[in-house]
Amino acid sequence: MKRFFFILLIIIPVAGFSQNRKLDKLLDKYDVLPYLKAVQDQMPQAHTFWYAVWSNNPRLQKMVEAAEKKKDTYLKAKEEMNNAGMAARLQRENLNYITDYPFLDTLAMNLLNELDVQSQRSEFNIKFIYDNEPNAMADPDANIIITSGLLDIKGLDFWALLGIMAHESAHTMLMHSWQNAWQTQVKYRENQIAGAITAGANALAAGYAQAQGAKVDWDDVNKTTADLAAAAYDDAFNRYYYKYSREEELEADIIAYRFLDWIGVGGDSYIAALKAIQPENEVASNKDKDGDHPTTEYRIQLLLYMASTRGRLQPAE
């Protein structure tokens, strides 16, 4: 029995250390606090926050460089995003918008004024739809859609809702949809090259075997080449496509938390928002397994860990 408890005393700290290392890697990669500290004494307005986040994001800047060089991968991504934008506009036409409550127009205006994202992208807009599912989403055209189900959640005050809007704004400001489209093309190009090399080696091997007198089924060789081409496409598009990745969701969470700190409200209001929208049965069954979308509990734990280890942003006077 003593040995059992001794083993537990070893395993539990090691497991905690391993989890903290994962969280630290995420924060090293996505926490925007260093960028904000560099500018907070200059212009502590909301639009300065978004400019600092946008202009210092290494993944976005890498894509911008590809755009400036008119790389083929970016041009193909642009074509795909134009198609996605058209699909989003058609989808918006079929949404059941809430139009008979003028106070929601005022709410949208107040949220946009606090966010101040329109100073960076003038087309930002907030709309409300009838849908019992509590949700908010941002499309490639900088429209944030809020469902009636989200508005009905108890304990969700203005500042908590603003935190959710900051999360969605982060997706749009950092062009996560565009980044995914570009990464899809980059991955596809890499897969094509790898597939072509493998197919070429396969054909050379078959040709050599035939030259040595072996019987070669060239239909099988050609099928292998076609399969490699299909695999290159499937691996790229199934992996990325047009959904926000797990890490992009966490990056948007970190930015939302830091934004509320920046304007003096405090990131705790965003954690309160996450707790308010958290499914009732999630905590008991939560076993975050690095899936495509992090559980709400995991998102909360990341932010709490960030606040305790990385410090809080004190708003400039």
Number of C-alpha atoms within 10 A of each C-alpha: 6 7 8 8 10 10 11 12 11 10 12 11 11 12 11 10 12 12 11 14 12 12 18 18 11 17 20 11 13 19 22 21 20 11 16 22 16 10 14 19 11 10 11 16 16 18 17 20 24 23 16 19 21 18 12 14 15 13 11 18 14 12 19 14 12 16 17 10 11 12 13 15 20 25 16 17 23 16 12 18 20 15 12 19 15 14 11 15 15 11 10 15 9 8 13 12 17 16 12 8 8 9 9 15 16 11 13 17 14 14 21 18 13 16 23 19 26 14 15 14 12 10 11 19 18 20 16 21 17 14 16 12 12 14 15 22 17 21 18 20 16 22 20 20 21 25 21 19 15 19 17 12 13 9 13 20 14 14 20 22 21 24 30 25 23 29 26 24 25 26 24 23 21 21 17 22 24 23 23 22 26 26 21 25 24 18 20 21 17 14 21 19 14 15 20 16 12 15 20 13 12 16 17 12 14 18 15 13 13 13 11 9 8 11 11 15 10 12 9 10 16 14 11 16 19 14 14 19 19 14 16 21 19 13 14 20 18 10 16 19 18 19 14 17 19 14 16 19 20 24 21 24 28 26 27 25 26 28 29 25 19 25 19 14 17 20 26 19 23 31 22 19 22 21 17 17 16 15 12 10 8 12 13 8 8 12 11 12 9 11 9 13 17 16 19 19 18 17 19 20 13 20 23 15 16 19 16 9 10 15 10 16 22 13 17 15 7
